[in-house]
Amino acid sequence: MTEETPGFEEKPDVPSGATPEDAEPKTAPSASADGAAPAGDANQTAGLVAQLDQARKALDERTADLQRLQAEFQNYRRRVERDRIAVKEIASANLLTELLPVLDDIGRAREHGELVGGFKSVAESLETVAAKMGLQQFGKEGEPFDPTIHEALMHSYAPDVTETTCVAILQPGYRIGERTIRPARVAVAEPQPGAQPAKADAETGAASEEAADDKESGGPDEG
C-alpha cells in the first residue's frame, strides 16, 4: 500500500515548459448584474450614430446644392431660348425691312395692272417667302386711326365719321409677330366740328315734327 505523506496536497499535472499560471483554472468574464453591454460597445454605437448623422447632414446639403443648380440651369435654358428667338426676330426684321421698297413696287404694279408674265411669278414668289418669314401686311380703309400702328400723312374733316378714321392707305404697314417694322401711312378724317351724326339729326327732326303736330292739335290725344 502507498502511504500518503502528511502535509502535502496533490497538484494537477503541469505540462512540461508551462508556467504555474497555466495550471490555475480560468473563469469566463461575468456580465454585469443587470445584463447591460460593456462600456466599449456603448461608445462604439454612439460613434456610429454620430457618423450616420454627419452623413445625413452632408447628403441634405448636397441635395440642396443639386436642386439649386438644376433651377439655375433651367433659368439659363429659358433665357438662352428667349434670346435666341429675339435675335432671330431682329435678323428677320432687318432683312425684311430692306425688302419693303421692293414689296411697295410690287403693290403699285399690281394696282396699275402691270404685274404680268415672268415678273408676276417672281413677285408672288418673293411675297410668299416674306410671308413664311412672318411678315404681315396691315392697314385698311375705314378702320379707326391708331397712332401706335398708323402714321397720318394727310388730314381732313368729314361729316360721315364719328371718330378719327383712316380714309386712305397711302402705304401699307408691316409687322412680324407683335413687332411693327413699319407703320401704315394713311390719310385720316375727323368728324366735322359742330356736326352731329346722321342718326342723331334724324331723331331730332322727328321729335321736332311730333312736337309741332301736338301744338297744332292742342296737345296729345287723351285716351
N, CA, C and O of each residue as an XYZ file, in Angstrom:
892
protein
N       0.841     -1.180      0.000
C       0.000      0.000      0.000
C       0.878      1.231      0.000
O       1.963      1.247      0.582
N       0.374      2.287     -0.682
C       1.125      3.539     -0.744
C       0.748      4.390      0.414
O      -0.434      4.596      0.689
N       1.706      4.874      1.077
C       1.421      5.737      2.209
C       1.463      7.180      1.771
O       2.364      7.604      1.047
N       0.429      7.960      2.242
C       0.347      9.393      1.902
C       1.192     10.159      2.891
O       1.131      9.945      4.102
N       1.978     11.054      2.343
C       2.836     11.873      3.192
C       2.011     12.984      3.777
O       1.435     13.779      3.034
N       1.934     13.064      5.084
C       1.105     14.141      5.691
C       1.662     15.511      5.341
O       2.871     15.693      5.195
N       0.691     16.532      5.202
C       1.081     17.920      4.959
C       1.290     18.255      3.519
O       1.645     19.402      3.249
N       1.110     17.384      2.566
C       1.291     17.668      1.146
C      -0.016     17.434      0.410
O      -0.713     16.461      0.696
N      -0.385     18.355     -0.588
C      -1.591     18.218     -1.405
C      -1.180     17.860     -2.815
O      -0.128     18.268     -3.306
N      -2.040     17.086     -3.453
C      -1.757     16.713     -4.815
C      -2.094     17.864     -5.750
O      -3.153     18.478     -5.613
N      -1.239     18.159     -6.670
C      -1.436     19.217     -7.659
C      -1.632     18.597     -9.018
O      -1.072     17.541     -9.313
N      -2.440     19.258     -9.862
C      -2.656     18.709    -11.196
C      -1.380     18.717    -11.980
O      -0.479     19.526    -11.762
N      -1.335     17.797    -12.890
C      -0.141     17.697    -13.730
C      -0.003     18.929    -14.581
O      -0.964     19.395    -15.193
N       1.209     19.456    -14.613
C       1.515     20.650    -15.421
C       2.390     20.216    -16.569
O       3.427     19.591    -16.346
N       1.999     20.532    -17.807
C       2.837     20.138    -18.938
C       4.210     20.723    -18.825
O       4.424     21.756    -18.190
N       5.109     20.064    -19.436
C       6.495     20.496    -19.394
C       6.646     21.838    -20.098
O       6.154     22.014    -21.213
N       7.310     22.766    -19.466
C       7.530     24.088    -20.061
C       6.427     25.073    -19.763
O       6.552     26.233    -20.157
N       5.344     24.688    -19.087
C       4.235     25.608    -18.783
C       4.526     26.331    -17.495
O       5.233     25.817    -16.628
N       3.987     27.512    -17.370
C       4.155     28.323    -16.158
C       3.113     27.923    -15.147
O       2.116     27.292    -15.499
N       3.317     28.264    -13.940
C       2.332     27.903    -12.902
C       0.985     28.539    -13.141
O      -0.033     27.971    -12.746
N       0.935     29.748    -13.800
C      -0.358     30.396    -14.007
C      -1.234     29.587    -14.938
O      -2.460     29.666    -14.869
N      -0.593     28.785    -15.835
C      -1.376     27.986    -16.778
C      -2.132     26.895    -16.079
O      -3.133     26.403    -16.599
N      -1.669     26.502    -14.898
C      -2.350     25.433    -14.178
C      -3.544     25.918    -13.417
O      -4.386     25.127    -12.993
N      -3.629     27.268    -13.233
C      -4.763     27.803    -12.488
C      -6.009     27.717    -13.332
O      -5.944     27.990    -14.531
N      -7.148     27.351    -12.763
C      -8.404     27.299    -13.541
C      -8.836     28.692    -13.959
O      -8.756     29.642    -13.179
N      -9.305     28.807    -15.225
C      -9.738     30.092    -15.765
C     -11.246     30.172    -15.747
O     -11.930     29.183    -16.009
N     -11.765     31.340    -15.440
C     -13.216     31.558    -15.391
C     -13.588     32.593    -16.437
O     -12.826     33.530    -16.674
N     -14.738     32.442    -17.064
C     -15.222     33.383    -18.095
C     -15.618     34.692    -17.455
O     -16.112     34.709    -16.328
N     -15.405     35.814    -18.175
C     -15.809     37.119    -17.590
C     -17.310     37.155    -17.425
O     -18.072     36.776    -18.314
N     -17.690     37.603    -16.312
C     -19.126     37.648    -15.990
C     -19.689     38.996    -16.389
O     -19.041     40.027    -16.209
N     -20.911     38.985    -16.936
C     -21.601     40.230    -17.283
C     -22.050     40.914    -16.024
O     -22.074     40.326    -14.943
N     -22.406     42.167    -16.183
C     -22.891     42.927    -15.034
C     -24.198     42.332    -14.551
O     -24.865     41.587    -15.269
N     -24.537     42.659    -13.374
C     -25.708     42.053    -12.742
C     -26.985     42.338    -13.500
O     -27.870     41.482    -13.531
N     -27.129     43.550    -14.140
C     -28.366     43.899    -14.851
C     -28.342     43.477    -16.309
O     -29.296     43.786    -17.024
N     -27.309     42.788    -16.802
C     -27.262     42.305    -18.178
C     -26.886     43.367    -19.185
O     -27.038     43.106    -20.378
N     -26.397     44.571    -18.803
C     -26.050     45.647    -19.731
C     -24.796     45.286    -20.506
O     -23.969     44.502    -20.041
N     -24.658     45.895    -21.753
C     -23.486     45.644    -22.579
C     -22.284     46.316    -21.973
O     -22.426     47.257    -21.192
N     -21.149     45.871    -22.302
C     -19.934     46.524    -21.787
C     -19.839     47.964    -22.265
O     -20.450     48.318    -23.274
N     -19.084     48.800    -21.561
C     -18.956     50.224    -21.892
C     -18.329     50.423    -23.263
O     -18.643     51.410    -23.928
N     -17.470     49.542    -23.706
C     -16.842     49.676    -25.021
C     -17.846     49.588    -26.153
O     -17.733     50.325    -27.132
N     -18.833     48.695    -26.041
C     -19.850     48.568    -27.079
C     -20.718     49.811    -27.150
O     -21.084     50.248    -28.241
N     -21.052     50.389    -26.000
C     -21.879     51.604    -25.978
C     -21.153     52.767    -26.646
O     -21.776     53.523    -27.391
N     -19.888     52.926    -26.406
C     -19.128     54.009    -27.034
C     -19.039     53.815    -28.550
O     -19.118     54.772    -29.321
N     -18.874     52.560    -28.956
C     -18.796     52.290    -30.387
C     -20.122     52.601    -31.083
O     -20.126     53.141    -32.189
N     -21.249     52.266    -30.443
C     -22.568     52.563    -31.013
C     -22.797     54.068    -31.125
O     -23.312     54.556    -32.131
N     -22.408     54.798    -30.074
C     -22.556     56.254    -30.106
C     -21.734     56.871    -31.232
O     -22.183     57.814    -31.883
N     -20.546     56.351    -31.462
C     -19.719     56.865    -32.552
C     -20.339     56.605    -33.918
O     -20.285     57.454    -34.807
N     -20.937     55.407    -34.078
C     -21.589     55.096    -35.350
C     -22.794     55.995    -35.600
O     -23.028     56.425    -36.729
N     -23.566     56.280    -34.538
C     -24.733     57.168    -34.678
C     -24.294     58.571    -35.079
O     -24.924     59.204    -35.925
N     -23.221     59.052    -34.476
C     -22.714     60.380    -34.827
C     -22.258     60.426    -36.286
O     -22.515     61.408    -36.982
N     -21.585     59.375    -36.750
C     -21.150     59.335    -38.147
C     -22.348     59.298    -39.102
O     -22.325     59.918    -40.166
N     -23.395     58.562    -38.706
C     -24.600     58.494    -39.546
C     -25.276     59.861    -39.628
O     -25.741     60.255    -40.698
N     -25.334     60.580    -38.524
C     -25.922     61.932    -38.545
C     -25.124     62.860    -39.450
O     -25.707     63.648    -40.195
N     -23.812     62.778    -39.397
C     -22.984     63.603    -40.255
C     -23.200     63.263    -41.734
O     -23.262     64.154    -42.580
N     -23.314     61.966    -42.035
C     -23.551     61.554    -43.422
C     -24.901     62.065    -43.916
O     -25.020     62.508    -45.059
N     -25.927     62.003    -43.050
C     -27.246     62.511    -43.441
C     -27.211     64.018    -43.662
O     -27.816     64.513    -44.613
N     -26.526     64.742    -42.817
C     -26.415     66.187    -42.979
C     -25.697     66.539    -44.286
O     -26.118     67.441    -45.011
N     -24.613     65.820    -44.577
C     -23.891     66.069    -45.826
C     -24.759     65.744    -47.039
O     -24.708     66.445    -48.049
N     -25.560     64.674    -46.937
C     -26.461     64.313    -48.037
C     -27.508     65.402    -48.265
O     -27.793     65.751    -49.411
N     -28.079     65.937    -47.200
C     -29.074     67.016    -47.337
C     -28.452     68.248    -47.993
O     -29.074     68.885    -48.843
N     -27.225     68.581    -47.594
C     -26.563     69.744    -48.181
C     -26.296     69.521    -49.673
O     -26.515     70.421    -50.483
N     -25.826     68.332    -50.032
C     -25.556     68.058    -51.454
C     -26.858     68.046    -52.264
O     -26.880     68.505    -53.406
N     -27.934     67.527    -51.682
C     -29.228     67.527    -52.377
C     -29.714     68.952    -52.623
O     -30.202     69.269    -53.709
N     -29.578     69.820    -51.602
C     -29.977     71.219    -51.772
C     -29.132     71.906    -52.846
O     -29.650     72.690    -53.641
N     -27.833     71.609    -52.867
C     -26.969     72.190    -53.898
C     -27.385     71.727    -55.293
O     -27.404     72.516    -56.238
N     -27.716     70.445    -55.414
C     -28.131     69.907    -56.714
C     -29.441     70.546    -57.177
O     -29.579     70.887    -58.352
N     -30.395     70.711    -56.270
C     -31.664     71.342    -56.638
C     -31.447     72.788    -57.070
O     -32.068     73.246    -58.029
N     -30.578     73.505    -56.379
C     -30.288     74.886    -56.752
C     -29.631     74.954    -58.127
O     -29.967     75.820    -58.935
N     -28.702     74.050    -58.393
C     -28.049     74.030    -59.709
C     -29.035     73.687    -60.822
O     -28.964     74.247    -61.916
N     -29.953     72.767    -60.541
C     -30.960     72.424    -61.549
C     -31.852     73.614    -61.863
O     -32.166     73.865    -63.026
N     -32.272     74.366    -60.809
C     -33.106     75.549    -61.035
C     -32.353     76.608    -61.838
O     -32.918     77.221    -62.744
N     -31.072     76.822    -61.505
C     -30.279     77.795    -62.245
C     -30.102     77.366    -63.705
O     -30.108     78.207    -64.604
N     -29.945     76.074    -63.937
C     -29.779     75.585    -65.315
C     -31.067     75.770    -66.113
O     -31.017     76.144    -67.285
N     -32.220     75.512    -65.491
C     -33.486     75.717    -66.184
C     -33.685     77.192    -66.530
O     -34.125     77.520    -67.632
N     -33.363     78.073    -65.596
C     -33.458     79.516    -65.885
C     -32.513     79.910    -67.009
O     -32.857     80.736    -67.855
N     -31.329     79.324    -67.018
C     -30.353     79.618    -68.084
C     -30.884     79.159    -69.438
O     -30.756     79.878    -70.430
N     -31.477     77.972    -69.488
C     -32.021     77.470    -70.750
C     -33.152     78.363    -71.261
O     -33.224     78.666    -72.452
N     -34.035     78.781    -70.347
C     -35.130     79.663    -70.779
C     -34.587     80.996    -71.280
O     -35.083     81.532    -72.271
N     -33.581     81.531    -70.611
C     -33.006     82.806    -71.029
C     -32.327     82.681    -72.389
O     -32.455     83.566    -73.234
N     -31.605     81.583    -72.597
C     -30.946     81.367    -73.888
C     -31.974     81.223    -75.003
O     -31.796     81.773    -76.090
N     -33.058     80.478    -74.733
C     -34.085     80.291    -75.758
C     -34.771     81.614    -76.087
O     -35.051     81.904    -77.251
N     -35.041     82.419    -75.049
C     -35.661     83.726    -75.280
C     -34.744     84.631    -76.091
O     -35.193     85.328    -77.002
N     -33.464     84.615    -75.757
C     -32.513     85.444    -76.509
C     -32.371     84.949    -77.947
O     -32.221     85.748    -78.871
N     -32.420     83.629    -78.134
C     -32.292     83.081    -79.484
C     -33.464     83.526    -80.353
O     -33.281     83.896    -81.513
N     -34.674     83.489    -79.784
C     -35.857     83.915    -80.543
C     -35.776     85.403    -80.863
O     -36.108     85.830    -81.968
N     -35.325     86.196    -79.873
C     -35.223     87.638    -80.094
C     -34.211     87.958    -81.194
O     -34.460     88.811    -82.046
N     -33.072     87.268    -81.169
C     -32.051     87.505    -82.207
C     -32.580     87.115    -83.579
O     -32.327     87.806    -84.566
N     -33.319     86.003    -83.640
C     -33.883     85.565    -84.913
C     -34.878     86.589    -85.447
O     -34.874     86.903    -86.638
N     -35.738     87.112    -84.557
C     -36.724     88.110    -84.986
C     -36.038     89.391    -85.464
O     -36.463     89.992    -86.450
N     -34.986     89.806    -84.770
C     -34.283     91.027    -85.167
C     -33.622     90.834    -86.533
O     -33.675     91.719    -87.387
N     -32.999     89.665    -86.732
C     -32.356     89.400    -88.024
C     -33.385     89.369    -89.147
O     -33.146     89.920    -90.222
N     -34.530     88.730    -88.907
C     -35.581     88.683    -89.928
C     -36.127     90.080    -90.203
O     -36.371     90.448    -91.352
N     -36.317     90.858    -89.128
C     -36.841     92.211    -89.306
C     -35.886     93.069    -90.122
O     -36.316     93.834    -90.985
N     -34.590     92.945    -89.851
C     -33.613     93.733    -90.612
C     -33.620     93.352    -92.095
O     -33.546     94.216    -92.969
N     -33.709     92.058    -92.359
C     -33.722     91.610    -93.754
C     -34.990     92.083    -94.461
O     -34.923     92.622    -95.566
N     -36.145     91.884    -93.824
C     -37.404     92.235    -94.471
C     -37.568     93.743    -94.607
O     -38.223     94.215    -95.537
N     -36.980     94.497    -93.694
C     -37.043     95.956    -93.815
C     -36.375     96.417    -95.103
O     -36.837     97.360    -95.746
N     -35.282     95.747    -95.481
C     -34.610     96.090    -96.725
C     -35.451     95.732    -97.945
O     -35.276     96.319    -99.013
N     -36.369     94.766    -97.793
C     -37.196     94.335    -98.918
C     -38.499     95.132    -99.047
O     -39.206     94.992   -100.045
N     -38.826     95.963    -98.057
C     -40.100     96.683    -98.103
C     -40.249     97.567    -99.344
O     -41.331     97.581    -99.931
N     -39.230     98.297    -99.769
C     -39.393     99.081   -101.007
C     -39.726     98.213   -102.215
O     -40.502     98.624   -103.078
N     -39.144     97.016   -102.284
C     -39.450     96.113   -103.395
C     -40.904     95.671   -103.313
O     -41.594     95.616   -104.331
N     -41.375     95.355   -102.109
C     -42.770     94.961   -101.944
C     -43.710     96.114   -102.281
O     -44.791     95.892   -102.827
N     -43.306     97.344   -101.961
C     -44.127     98.505   -102.332
C     -44.230     98.622   -103.859
O     -45.302     98.902   -104.397
N     -43.110     98.407   -104.542
C     -43.137     98.459   -106.016
C     -44.049     97.368   -106.579
O     -44.777     97.598   -107.545
N     -44.006     96.192   -105.976
C     -44.882     95.113   -106.439
C     -46.345     95.495   -106.236
O     -47.185     95.237   -107.098
N     -46.646     96.111   -105.091
C     -48.019     96.518   -104.835
C     -48.499     97.568   -105.820
O     -49.632     97.496   -106.296
N     -47.658     98.539   -106.130
C     -48.063     99.566   -107.097
C     -48.242     98.974   -108.496
O     -49.151     99.364   -109.230
N     -47.370     98.030   -108.859
C     -47.512     97.393   -110.163
C     -48.808     96.597   -110.239
O     -49.455     96.554   -111.285
N     -49.186     95.968   -109.132
C     -50.438     95.222   -109.126
C     -51.636     96.160   -109.268
O     -52.590     95.833   -109.973
N     -51.601     97.317   -108.613
C     -52.703     98.269   -108.695
C     -52.878     98.812   -110.119
O     -53.998     99.088   -110.547
N     -51.790     98.959   -110.833
C     -51.850     99.509   -112.189
C     -51.953     98.417   -113.267
O     -51.881     98.717   -114.458
N     -52.119     97.165   -112.855
C     -52.256     96.089   -113.822
C     -50.981     95.735   -114.554
O     -51.033     95.164   -115.643
N     -49.839     96.061   -113.981
C     -48.564     95.791   -114.647
C     -47.893     94.521   -114.138
O     -46.782     94.192   -114.555
N     -48.554     93.822   -113.252
C     -47.954     92.616   -112.683
C     -48.331     91.426   -113.566
O     -49.295     90.716   -113.278
N     -47.586     91.216   -114.618
C     -47.905     90.172   -115.602
C     -46.637     89.419   -115.972
O     -45.521     89.867   -115.707
N     -46.841     88.258   -116.593
C     -45.715     87.494   -117.133
C     -44.788     86.961   -116.060
O     -45.196     86.619   -114.950
N     -43.505     86.907   -116.448
C     -42.495     86.408   -115.520
C     -42.339     87.274   -114.292
O     -42.034     86.769   -113.212
N     -42.545     88.579   -114.440
C     -42.444     89.487   -113.305
C     -43.472     89.125   -112.241
O     -43.175     89.212   -111.050
N     -44.675     88.722   -112.645
C     -45.715     88.338   -111.709
C     -45.297     87.104   -110.912
O     -45.500     87.048   -109.699
N     -44.714     86.119   -111.590
C     -44.291     84.893   -110.908
C     -43.206     85.184   -109.877
O     -43.249     84.671   -108.759
N     -42.228     86.016   -110.262
C     -41.146     86.362   -109.331
C     -41.693     87.144   -108.139
O     -41.306     86.897   -106.997
N     -42.600     88.094   -108.411
C     -43.164     88.912   -107.349
C     -43.942     88.059   -106.360
O     -43.809     88.243   -105.151
N     -44.746     87.137   -106.850
C     -45.533     86.285   -105.960
C     -44.638     85.355   -105.140
O     -44.930     85.078   -103.977
N     -43.557     84.877   -105.740
C     -42.609     84.036   -105.000
C     -41.963     84.827   -103.865
O     -41.804     84.319   -102.755
N     -41.595     86.069   -104.152
C     -40.988     86.908   -103.118
C     -41.976     87.184   -101.985
O     -41.596     87.148   -100.815
N     -43.226     87.457   -102.314
C     -44.237     87.691   -101.281
C     -44.482     86.437   -100.450
O     -44.718     86.529    -99.246
N     -44.427     85.274   -101.080
C     -44.611     84.019   -100.343
C     -43.479     83.782    -99.355
O     -43.714     83.377    -98.217
N     -42.253     84.036    -99.793
C     -41.103     83.865    -98.902
C     -41.182     84.839    -97.727
O     -40.900     84.465    -96.588
N     -41.560     86.070    -98.000
C     -41.679     87.063    -96.927
C     -42.754     86.650    -95.922
O     -42.584     86.828    -94.715
N     -43.862     86.099    -96.424
C     -44.926     85.643    -95.530
C     -44.458     84.475    -94.665
O     -44.802     84.404    -93.485
N     -43.672     83.553    -95.243
C     -43.146     82.435    -94.469
C     -42.205     82.909    -93.369
O     -42.090     82.262    -92.329
N     -41.541     84.018    -93.588
C     -40.650     84.570    -92.569
C     -41.405     85.356    -91.511
O     -40.795     85.922    -90.604
N     -42.736     85.395    -91.619
C     -43.553     86.034    -90.593
C     -43.999     87.448    -90.906
O     -44.585     88.109    -90.048
N     -43.736     87.935    -92.122
C     -44.122     89.298    -92.473
C     -45.629     89.368    -92.714
O     -46.182     88.564    -93.464
N     -46.290     90.336    -92.073
C     -47.732     90.534    -92.211
C     -48.001     91.987    -92.597
O     -47.435     92.917    -92.021
N     -48.867     92.156    -93.574
C     -49.251     93.497    -94.001
C     -50.515     93.924    -93.268
O     -51.390     93.097    -93.013
N     -50.620     95.190    -92.929
C     -51.825     95.682    -92.268
C     -52.117     97.107    -92.740
O     -51.275     97.775    -93.341
N     -53.336     97.542    -92.445
C     -53.781     98.876    -92.866
C     -54.924     98.769    -93.851
O     -54.725     98.322    -94.980
N     -56.148     99.181    -93.437
C     -57.318     99.126    -94.316
C     -58.112    100.425    -94.184
O     -58.146    101.056    -93.128
N     -58.733    100.793    -95.271
C     -59.587    101.980    -95.242
C     -60.806    101.724    -94.354
O     -61.382    100.636    -94.352
N     -61.178    102.755    -93.607
C     -62.356    102.662    -92.754
C     -62.074    102.230    -91.327
O     -62.970    102.304    -90.486
N     -60.858    101.780    -91.021
C     -60.564    101.374    -89.657
C     -60.189    102.597    -88.812
O     -59.651    103.571    -89.339
N     -60.469    102.551    -87.503
C     -60.127    103.691    -86.639
C     -58.627    103.953    -86.644
O     -57.816    103.033    -86.748
N     -58.283    105.216    -86.531
C     -56.872    105.599    -86.513
C     -56.250    105.213    -85.176
O     -56.786    105.540    -84.117
N     -55.111    104.513    -85.228
C     -54.368    104.100    -84.036
C     -52.947    104.637    -84.171
O     -52.190    104.163    -85.018
N     -52.575    105.612    -83.355
C     -51.235    106.212    -83.520
C     -50.090    105.248    -83.270
O     -48.956    105.543    -83.648
N     -50.351    104.089    -82.638
C     -49.271    103.134    -82.384
C     -48.918    102.322    -83.629
O     -47.824    101.763    -83.712
N     -49.844    102.251    -84.604
C     -49.565    101.467    -85.817
C     -49.808    102.268    -87.095
O     -49.493    101.802    -88.191
N     -50.371    103.476    -86.956
C     -50.643    104.314    -88.129
C     -49.821    105.592    -88.062
O     -49.529    106.100    -86.979
N     -49.454    106.101    -89.216
C     -48.775    107.391    -89.340
C     -49.606    108.257    -90.295
O     -49.708    107.972    -91.488
N     -50.190    109.311    -89.740
C     -51.078    110.165    -90.535
C     -50.250    111.146    -91.359
O     -49.501    111.957    -90.814
N     -50.396    111.061    -92.687
C     -49.710    111.978    -93.586
C     -50.639    113.050    -94.139
O     -50.176    114.101    -94.584
N     -51.935    112.798    -94.117
C     -52.930    113.753    -94.608
C     -54.078    113.802    -93.611
O     -54.418    112.811    -92.964
N     -54.674    115.016    -93.508
C     -55.734    115.213    -92.511
C     -56.867    116.012    -93.139
O     -56.643    116.963    -93.888
N     -58.091    115.599    -92.813
C     -59.261    116.318    -93.324
C     -60.430    116.101    -92.361
O     -60.315    115.379    -91.370
N     -61.568    116.752    -92.683
C     -62.797    116.595    -91.907
C     -63.854    115.969    -92.801
O     -63.886    116.207    -94.008
N     -64.720    115.166    -92.190
C     -65.797    114.521    -92.946
C     -67.036    114.445    -92.067
O     -66.939    114.130    -90.881
N     -68.218    114.735    -92.650
C     -69.443    114.711    -91.840
C     -69.940    113.301    -91.538
O     -70.794    113.129    -90.668
N     -69.427    112.294    -92.232
C     -69.968    110.948    -92.072
C     -69.118    110.056    -91.173
O     -69.319    108.841    -91.167
N     -68.179    110.610    -90.417
C     -67.384    109.812    -89.483
C     -67.646    110.289    -88.064
O     -67.898    111.471    -87.826
N     -67.584    109.356    -87.134
C     -67.833    109.688    -85.729
C     -66.548    109.713    -84.904
O     -66.567    110.124    -83.743
N     -65.441    109.281    -85.488
C     -64.139    109.304    -84.826
C     -63.061    109.437    -85.889
O     -63.339    109.321    -87.083
N     -61.841    109.679    -85.456
C     -60.744    109.798    -86.414
C     -60.567    108.471    -87.136
O     -60.315    107.443    -86.508
N     -60.701    108.497    -88.465
C     -60.777    107.276    -89.269
C     -59.777    107.339    -90.412
O     -59.532    108.400    -90.986
N     -59.201    106.184    -90.734
C     -58.317    106.074    -91.892
C     -59.185    106.014    -93.161
O     -59.924    105.051    -93.368
N     -59.090    107.042    -93.999
C     -59.920    107.082    -95.203
C     -59.134    106.683    -96.450
O     -59.728    106.462    -97.505
N     -57.812    106.588    -96.344
C     -56.991    106.167    -97.482
C     -55.676    105.598    -96.956
O     -55.085    106.133    -96.019
N     -55.231    104.511    -97.571
C     -53.952    103.889    -97.200
C     -52.922    104.307    -98.232
O     -52.933    103.834    -99.369
N     -52.037    105.194    -97.825
C     -51.016    105.684    -98.754
C     -49.855    104.698    -98.885
O     -49.225    104.607    -99.938
N     -49.583    103.978    -97.828
C     -48.517    102.974    -97.842
C     -48.832    101.955    -96.748
O     -48.979    102.332    -95.585
N     -48.937    100.674    -97.096
C     -49.318     99.693    -96.074
C     -48.245     99.544    -95.000
O     -47.066     99.817    -95.225
N     -48.684     99.109    -93.841
C     -47.755     98.837    -92.757
C     -47.388     97.363    -92.723
O     -48.076     96.525    -93.306
N     -46.294     97.056    -92.033
C     -45.846     95.663    -91.929
C     -45.425     95.374    -90.500
O     -44.907     96.246    -89.801
N     -45.653     94.138    -90.077
C     -45.250     93.691    -88.749
C     -44.756     92.251    -88.835
O     -45.092     91.510    -89.758
N     -43.951     91.882    -87.846
C     -43.519     90.495    -87.656
C     -43.929     90.103    -86.242
O     -43.357     90.582    -85.263
N     -44.918     89.233    -86.150
C     -45.449     88.898    -84.839
C     -46.076     90.130    -84.207
O     -46.984     90.734    -84.778
N     -45.593     90.502    -83.031
C     -46.070     91.709    -82.355
C     -45.178     92.916    -82.633
O     -45.449     94.010    -82.138
N     -44.124     92.729    -83.415
C     -43.175     93.816    -83.680
C     -43.571     94.539    -84.970
O     -43.630     93.931    -86.038
N     -43.840     95.836    -84.860
C     -44.154     96.648    -86.035
C     -42.847     97.157    -86.636
O     -42.089     97.878    -85.987
N     -42.594     96.767    -87.898
C     -41.349     97.216    -88.530
C     -41.585     98.444    -89.398
O     -40.633     99.128    -89.773
N     -42.858     98.734    -89.726
C     -43.174     99.983    -90.403
C     -44.655    100.286    -90.199
O     -45.502     99.439    -90.483
N     -44.980    101.492    -89.706
C     -46.400    101.817    -89.534
C     -47.079    102.044    -90.878
O     -46.428    102.350    -91.877
N     -48.386    101.890    -90.882
C     -49.150    102.171    -92.102
C     -49.284    103.684    -92.250
O     -49.696    104.366    -91.312
N     -48.941    104.205    -93.414
C     -49.041    105.638    -93.673
C     -50.398    105.904    -94.325
O     -50.718    105.368    -95.385
N     -51.182    106.748    -93.658
C     -52.592    106.871    -94.032
C     -53.007    108.339    -94.109
O     -52.320    109.238    -93.624
N     -54.179    108.538    -94.749
C     -54.882    109.822    -94.700
C     -56.064    109.637    -93.761
O     -56.799    108.655    -93.863
N     -56.244    110.582    -92.847
C     -57.291    110.442    -91.837
C     -58.310    111.559    -91.994
O     -58.023    112.632    -92.524
N     -59.508    111.265    -91.513
C     -60.589    112.253    -91.492
C     -61.183    112.270    -90.098
O     -61.383    111.225    -89.479
N     -61.463    113.479    -89.609
C     -62.085    113.652    -88.303
C     -63.518    114.141    -88.486
O     -63.853    114.671    -89.545
N     -64.370    113.974    -87.475
C     -65.743    114.488    -87.583
C     -65.753    116.004    -87.801
O     -64.915    116.727    -87.263
N     -66.697    116.457    -88.583
C     -66.830    117.891    -88.850
C     -67.115    118.630    -87.549
O     -68.018    118.229    -86.815
N     -66.388    119.679    -87.241
C     -66.650    120.415    -85.994
C     -68.087    120.925    -85.944
O     -68.550    121.573    -86.884
N     -68.800    120.632    -84.840
C     -70.173    121.077    -84.667
C     -71.193    120.216    -85.356
O     -72.392    120.433    -85.178
N     -70.767    119.238    -86.144
C     -71.718    118.381    -86.859
C     -72.178    117.269    -85.938
O     -71.419    116.807    -85.085
N     -73.437    116.833    -86.110
C     -73.994    115.740    -85.348
C     -74.128    114.528    -86.244
O     -74.304    114.683    -87.452
N     -74.054    113.359    -85.710
C     -74.242    112.164    -86.529
C     -75.595    112.155    -87.206
O     -76.558    112.733    -86.703
N     -75.664    111.484    -88.369
C     -76.908    111.475    -89.139
C     -78.053    110.882    -88.333
O     -79.179    111.363    -88.456
N     -77.826    109.880    -87.529
C     -78.877    109.273    -86.732
C     -79.431    110.249    -85.727
O     -80.643    110.321    -85.524
N     -78.541    111.011    -85.088
C     -78.998    111.994    -84.112
C     -79.811    113.072    -84.800
O     -80.809    113.530    -84.245
N     -79.404    113.501    -86.020
C     -80.173    114.510    -86.751
C     -81.568    113.998    -87.078
O     -82.539    114.744    -86.957
N     -81.686    112.739    -87.490
C     -82.993    112.178    -87.826
C     -83.890    112.116    -86.606
O     -85.078    112.429    -86.684
N     -83.316    111.706    -85.466
C     -84.122    111.638    -84.258
C     -84.571    113.026    -83.815
O     -85.704    113.199    -83.365
N     -83.688    114.015    -83.939
C     -84.053    115.387    -83.553
C     -85.152    115.921    -84.450
O     -86.090    116.565    -83.980
N     -85.030    115.645    -85.779
C     -86.062    116.120    -86.705
C     -87.412    115.481    -86.434
O     -88.434    116.164    -86.495
N     -87.443    114.185    -86.135
C     -88.703    113.501    -85.848
C     -89.331    114.048    -84.584
O     -90.549    114.213    -84.518
N     -88.509    114.334    -83.571
C     -89.050    114.881    -82.337
C     -89.634    116.268    -82.571
O     -90.669    116.602    -81.994
N     -88.997    117.074    -83.398
C     -89.497    118.423    -83.683
C     -90.833    118.361    -84.425
O     -91.747    119.124    -84.113
N     -90.954    117.467    -85.397
C     -92.208    117.334    -86.139
C     -93.344    116.879    -85.216
O     -94.469    117.363    -85.335
N     -93.056    115.959    -84.304
C     -94.089    115.473    -83.391
C     -94.539    116.576    -82.448
O     -95.726    116.686    -82.141
N     -93.606    117.390    -81.991
C     -93.969    118.498    -81.109
C     -94.831    119.516    -81.850
O     -95.772    120.063    -81.274
N     -94.517    119.779    -83.134
C     -95.307    120.736    -83.909
C     -96.727    120.224    -84.132
O     -97.680    121.000    -84.058
N     -96.881    118.927    -84.405
C     -98.209    118.358    -84.599
C     -99.039    118.438    -83.327
O    -100.237    118.715    -83.387
N     -98.420    118.200    -82.181
C     -99.139    118.279    -80.914
C     -99.587    119.706    -80.632
O    -100.666    119.930    -80.084
N     -98.747    120.674    -81.012
C     -99.091    122.069    -80.759
C    -100.280    122.487    -81.607
O    -101.165    123.198    -81.129
N    -100.310    122.046    -82.877
C    -101.414    122.419    -83.759
C    -102.722    121.778    -83.326
O    -103.778    122.392    -83.475
N    -102.682    120.559    -82.793
C    -103.905    119.868    -82.397
C    -104.325    120.197    -80.976
O    -105.310    119.645    -80.485
N    -103.625    121.057    -80.324
C    -103.980    121.443    -78.960
C    -103.475    120.494    -77.907
O    -103.935    120.534    -76.765
N    -102.562    119.663    -78.255
C    -101.979    118.752    -77.261
C    -102.172    117.326    -77.712
O    -102.901    117.086    -78.675
N    -101.560    116.393    -77.065
C    -101.669    114.997    -77.420
C    -103.058    114.472    -77.091
O    -103.695    114.931    -76.144
N    -103.527    113.503    -77.881
C    -104.832    112.906    -77.652
C    -104.873    112.177    -76.315
O    -103.916    111.517    -75.912
N    -105.995    112.315    -75.650
C    -106.166    111.613    -74.386
C    -107.031    110.410    -74.600
O    -108.077    110.509    -75.243
N    -106.629    109.276    -74.082
C    -107.392    108.063    -74.250
C    -108.601    108.149    -73.398
O    -109.409    107.221    -73.377
